Amino acid sequence: MIDAVTGRVRAAQNAVARISAAPLLVRAGIFVTVFAGFILAFPAEVLSGRPILFLAVAALLPAFGPRRTWATFTTLVTVGGWLLATDGYGRPVALWRLLAIAALLYLGHTLCALAALLPYDAVVDPELITRWLLRSGAVVLGTAVLGVLLLQAAGIGGGTGHQWVTVLGLLVAVGMSTLLGWLLRRR
């Protein structure tokens, strides 16, 4: 029994000693991105006191387990915070805030995908992470520009928002994730 515990402690020490900087920076980026999304999404009244600690712990979860469902969980928490702010606290729907939250959700998701591919002890060329982030930034910028142009072309870029569109989009995203997961398990 003692030998088993000692063996596990030595294995943990060995694993901690082998951790490299690049995977840790990617995981720190996940935490910062998810937490910034929480800060933008939730109303200021909710962010005082204990809820901010719970949100900080929730932002740590996808950083430690990017292959698990924590990225989806934090996405749902962020969308729930945005719905709480707009419906529960009457915060107006601002295009800049909506685009920033969407960008942070995407960046958190793509960083989780990168972290899921990198073991803790991976030696990574910094150019790989730079190219990954540049592609992600290009996707965010292109999506934001196209979204604003489409809103202006449709003439619905005013101050009123449609909550049912947010809920419908969330349901479509969850449905697509469920379908993709089912298709992957079926193989």
LOVEXBA-863046 format. One record per residue (C-alpha): residue number from 0; z, x, y; residue in one letter. Coordinates in nm, 2 decimals. Each point is the difference from the previous one (the first is absolute). Last residue first. Example, Ala and Ser with C-alpha at 12.3 -4.5 7.8 and 13.67 -1.06 7.14 Angstrom:
# residues 2
R    nr        z        x        y   rest
R     1     0.71     1.37    -0.11      s
R     0     0.07    -0.14    -0.34      a
***
This chain:
# residues 187
R    nr        z        x        y   rest
R   186    -3.58    -1.82     0.46      r
R   185     0.20    -0.32     0.06      r
R   184     0.27     0.19     0.20      r
R   183    -0.26     0.11     0.26      l
R   182    -0.14    -0.35     0.03      l
R   181     0.35    -0.15     0.04      w
R   180     0.08     0.25     0.27      g
R   179    -0.32    -0.08     0.18      l
R   178     0.06    -0.37    -0.01      l
R   177     0.35     0.03     0.12      t
R   176    -0.10     0.22     0.29      s
R   175    -0.28    -0.24     0.08      m
R   174     0.24    -0.29     0.00      g
R   173     0.26     0.19     0.22      v
R   172    -0.27     0.08     0.25      a
R   171    -0.14    -0.35     0.00      v
R   170     0.35    -0.15     0.05      l
R   169     0.06     0.24     0.29      l
R   168    -0.33    -0.09     0.16      g
R   167     0.09    -0.37    -0.04      l
R   166     0.34     0.05     0.16      v
R   165    -0.15     0.20     0.29      t
R   164    -0.28    -0.26     0.05      v
R   163     0.26    -0.28    -0.01      w
R   162     0.19     0.16     0.28      q
R   161    -0.30    -0.04     0.24      h
R   160     0.06     0.19     0.33      g
R   159    -0.04    -0.11     0.36      t
R   158    -0.03     0.26     0.27      g
R   157    -0.38     0.01     0.01      g
R   156    -0.23     0.20    -0.23      g
R   155    -0.15    -0.32    -0.15      i
R   154    -0.34     0.03     0.17      g
R   153    -0.18     0.07    -0.32      a
R   152    -0.18     0.30     0.15      a
R   151     0.32     0.13     0.15      q
R   150     0.19    -0.04    -0.33      l
R   149    -0.29     0.17    -0.18      l
R   148     0.00     0.29     0.24      l
R   147     0.38     0.04    -0.03      v
R   146    -0.02     0.00    -0.38      g
R   145    -0.29     0.25     0.00      l
R   144     0.18     0.24     0.22      v
R   143     0.33    -0.03    -0.19      a
R   142    -0.18     0.04    -0.34      t
R   141    -0.19     0.30     0.12      g
R   140     0.31     0.16     0.13      l
R   139     0.21    -0.06    -0.31      v
R   138    -0.28     0.11    -0.23      v
R   137    -0.05     0.32     0.21      a
R   136     0.37     0.07     0.00      g
R   135     0.01    -0.03    -0.38      s
R   134    -0.30     0.23    -0.03      r
R   133     0.18     0.25     0.23      l
R   132     0.32    -0.03    -0.19      l
R   131    -0.16     0.08    -0.33      w
R   130    -0.20     0.29     0.15      r
R   129     0.32     0.14     0.15      t
R   128     0.19    -0.04    -0.34      i
R   127    -0.28     0.18    -0.18      l
R   126    -0.03     0.27     0.27      e
R   125     0.37     0.08    -0.05      p
R   124    -0.08     0.14    -0.35      d
R   123     0.25    -0.14    -0.23      v
R   122     0.24     0.18    -0.24      v
R   121     0.15    -0.28    -0.20      a
R   120     0.37     0.02    -0.09      d
R   119     0.09    -0.36     0.09      y
R   118    -0.31    -0.14    -0.18      p
R   117    -0.28    -0.12     0.22      l
R   116    -0.21    -0.30    -0.11      l
R   115     0.26    -0.26     0.09      a
R   114     0.06     0.17     0.33      a
R   113    -0.37    -0.05     0.09      l
R   112     0.01    -0.37    -0.09      a
R   111     0.33    -0.04     0.18      c
R   110    -0.16     0.16     0.31      l
R   109    -0.28    -0.25    -0.03      t
R   108     0.24    -0.29     0.00      h
R   107     0.21     0.13     0.29      g
R   106    -0.32     0.06     0.20      l
R   105    -0.12    -0.35    -0.07      y
R   104     0.32    -0.16     0.09      l
R   103     0.03     0.22     0.31      l
R   102    -0.35    -0.10     0.11      a
R   101     0.07    -0.37    -0.05      a
R   100     0.32     0.03     0.20      i
R    99    -0.18     0.17     0.28      a
R    98    -0.28    -0.25     0.00      l
R    97     0.24    -0.29     0.02      l
R    96     0.21     0.17     0.27      r
R    95    -0.31     0.07     0.21      w
R    94    -0.13    -0.36    -0.05      l
R    93     0.32    -0.16     0.12      a
R    92     0.12    -0.31    -0.17      v
R    91     0.28    -0.14     0.22      p
R    90     0.36     0.05    -0.12      r
R    89     0.15    -0.34    -0.06      g
R    88     0.31     0.12    -0.19      y
R    87    -0.05    -0.19    -0.33      g
R    86    -0.38    -0.04     0.00      d
R    85    -0.13     0.32     0.15      t
R    84     0.29     0.24    -0.08      a
R    83     0.07    -0.15    -0.34      l
R    82    -0.37     0.01    -0.09      l
R    81    -0.01     0.37     0.10      w
R    80     0.31     0.07    -0.20      g
R    79    -0.15    -0.18    -0.30      g
R    78    -0.32     0.21     0.04      v
R    77     0.21     0.31     0.00      t
R    76     0.22    -0.11    -0.30      v
R    75    -0.32    -0.08    -0.19      l
R    74    -0.14     0.34     0.07      t
R    73     0.33     0.16    -0.10      t
R    72    -0.01    -0.18    -0.33      f
R    71    -0.36     0.10    -0.06      t
R    70     0.08     0.36     0.06      a
R    69     0.31    -0.03    -0.22      w
R    68    -0.20    -0.13    -0.30      t
R    67     0.01     0.34    -0.18      r
R    66    -0.23     0.30     0.03      r
R    65     0.14     0.10     0.34      p
R    64     0.35     0.01    -0.13      g
R    63     0.21     0.23     0.22      f
R    62    -0.20    -0.05     0.32      a
R    61    -0.05    -0.37    -0.09      p
R    60     0.38    -0.05    -0.01      l
R    59     0.08     0.19     0.32      l
R    58    -0.13    -0.28     0.22      a
R    57     0.23    -0.25    -0.17      a
R    56     0.29     0.23     0.07      v
R    55    -0.09     0.01     0.37      a
R    54    -0.05    -0.38     0.00      l
R    53     0.35    -0.04    -0.14      f
R    52     0.14     0.23     0.26      l
R    51    -0.18    -0.19     0.28      i
R    50     0.14    -0.32    -0.13      p
R    49     0.35     0.13     0.03      r
R    48     0.03     0.01     0.38      g
R    47    -0.29    -0.08     0.24      s
R    46    -0.35    -0.04    -0.12      l
R    45     0.02    -0.38    -0.04      v
R    44     0.01    -0.07     0.38      e
R    43    -0.29     0.24     0.06      a
R    42    -0.23    -0.21    -0.20      p
R    41    -0.15     0.15    -0.32      f
R    40    -0.36     0.11    -0.03      a
R    39    -0.01     0.31     0.22      l
R    38     0.33     0.15    -0.13      i
R    37    -0.10    -0.09    -0.36      f
R    36    -0.34     0.17     0.04      g
R    35     0.17     0.30     0.14      a
R    34     0.22     0.01    -0.31      f
R    33    -0.31    -0.02    -0.23      v
R    32    -0.17     0.28     0.19      t
R    31     0.30     0.23     0.03      v
R    30     0.10    -0.04    -0.37      f
R    29    -0.36     0.05    -0.12      i
R    28    -0.04     0.31     0.22      g
R    27     0.32     0.14    -0.16      a
R    26    -0.16    -0.05    -0.34      r
R    25    -0.31     0.18     0.12      v
R    24     0.21     0.28     0.14      l
R    23     0.19     0.03    -0.33      l
R    22    -0.32     0.02    -0.19      p
R    21    -0.12     0.28     0.23      a
R    20     0.32     0.20     0.01      a
R    19     0.04     0.09    -0.37      s
R    18     0.28    -0.10    -0.24      i
R    17     0.06     0.26    -0.27      r
R    16     0.37     0.06     0.08      a
R    15     0.07    -0.38    -0.02      v
R    14    -0.16    -0.01    -0.35      a
R    13     0.20     0.30    -0.12      n
R    12     0.32    -0.15     0.13      q
R    11    -0.08    -0.33    -0.17      a
R    10    -0.07     0.18    -0.33      a
R     9     0.32     0.19     0.03      r
R     8     0.19    -0.32     0.06      v
R     7    -0.17    -0.16    -0.30      r
R     6     0.08     0.29    -0.23      g
R     5     0.36     0.00     0.11      t
R     4     0.03    -0.37    -0.07      v
R     3    -0.16     0.05    -0.35      a
R     2     0.23     0.30    -0.07      d
R     1     0.31    -0.20     0.10      i
R     0    -0.10    -0.27    -0.25      m
***
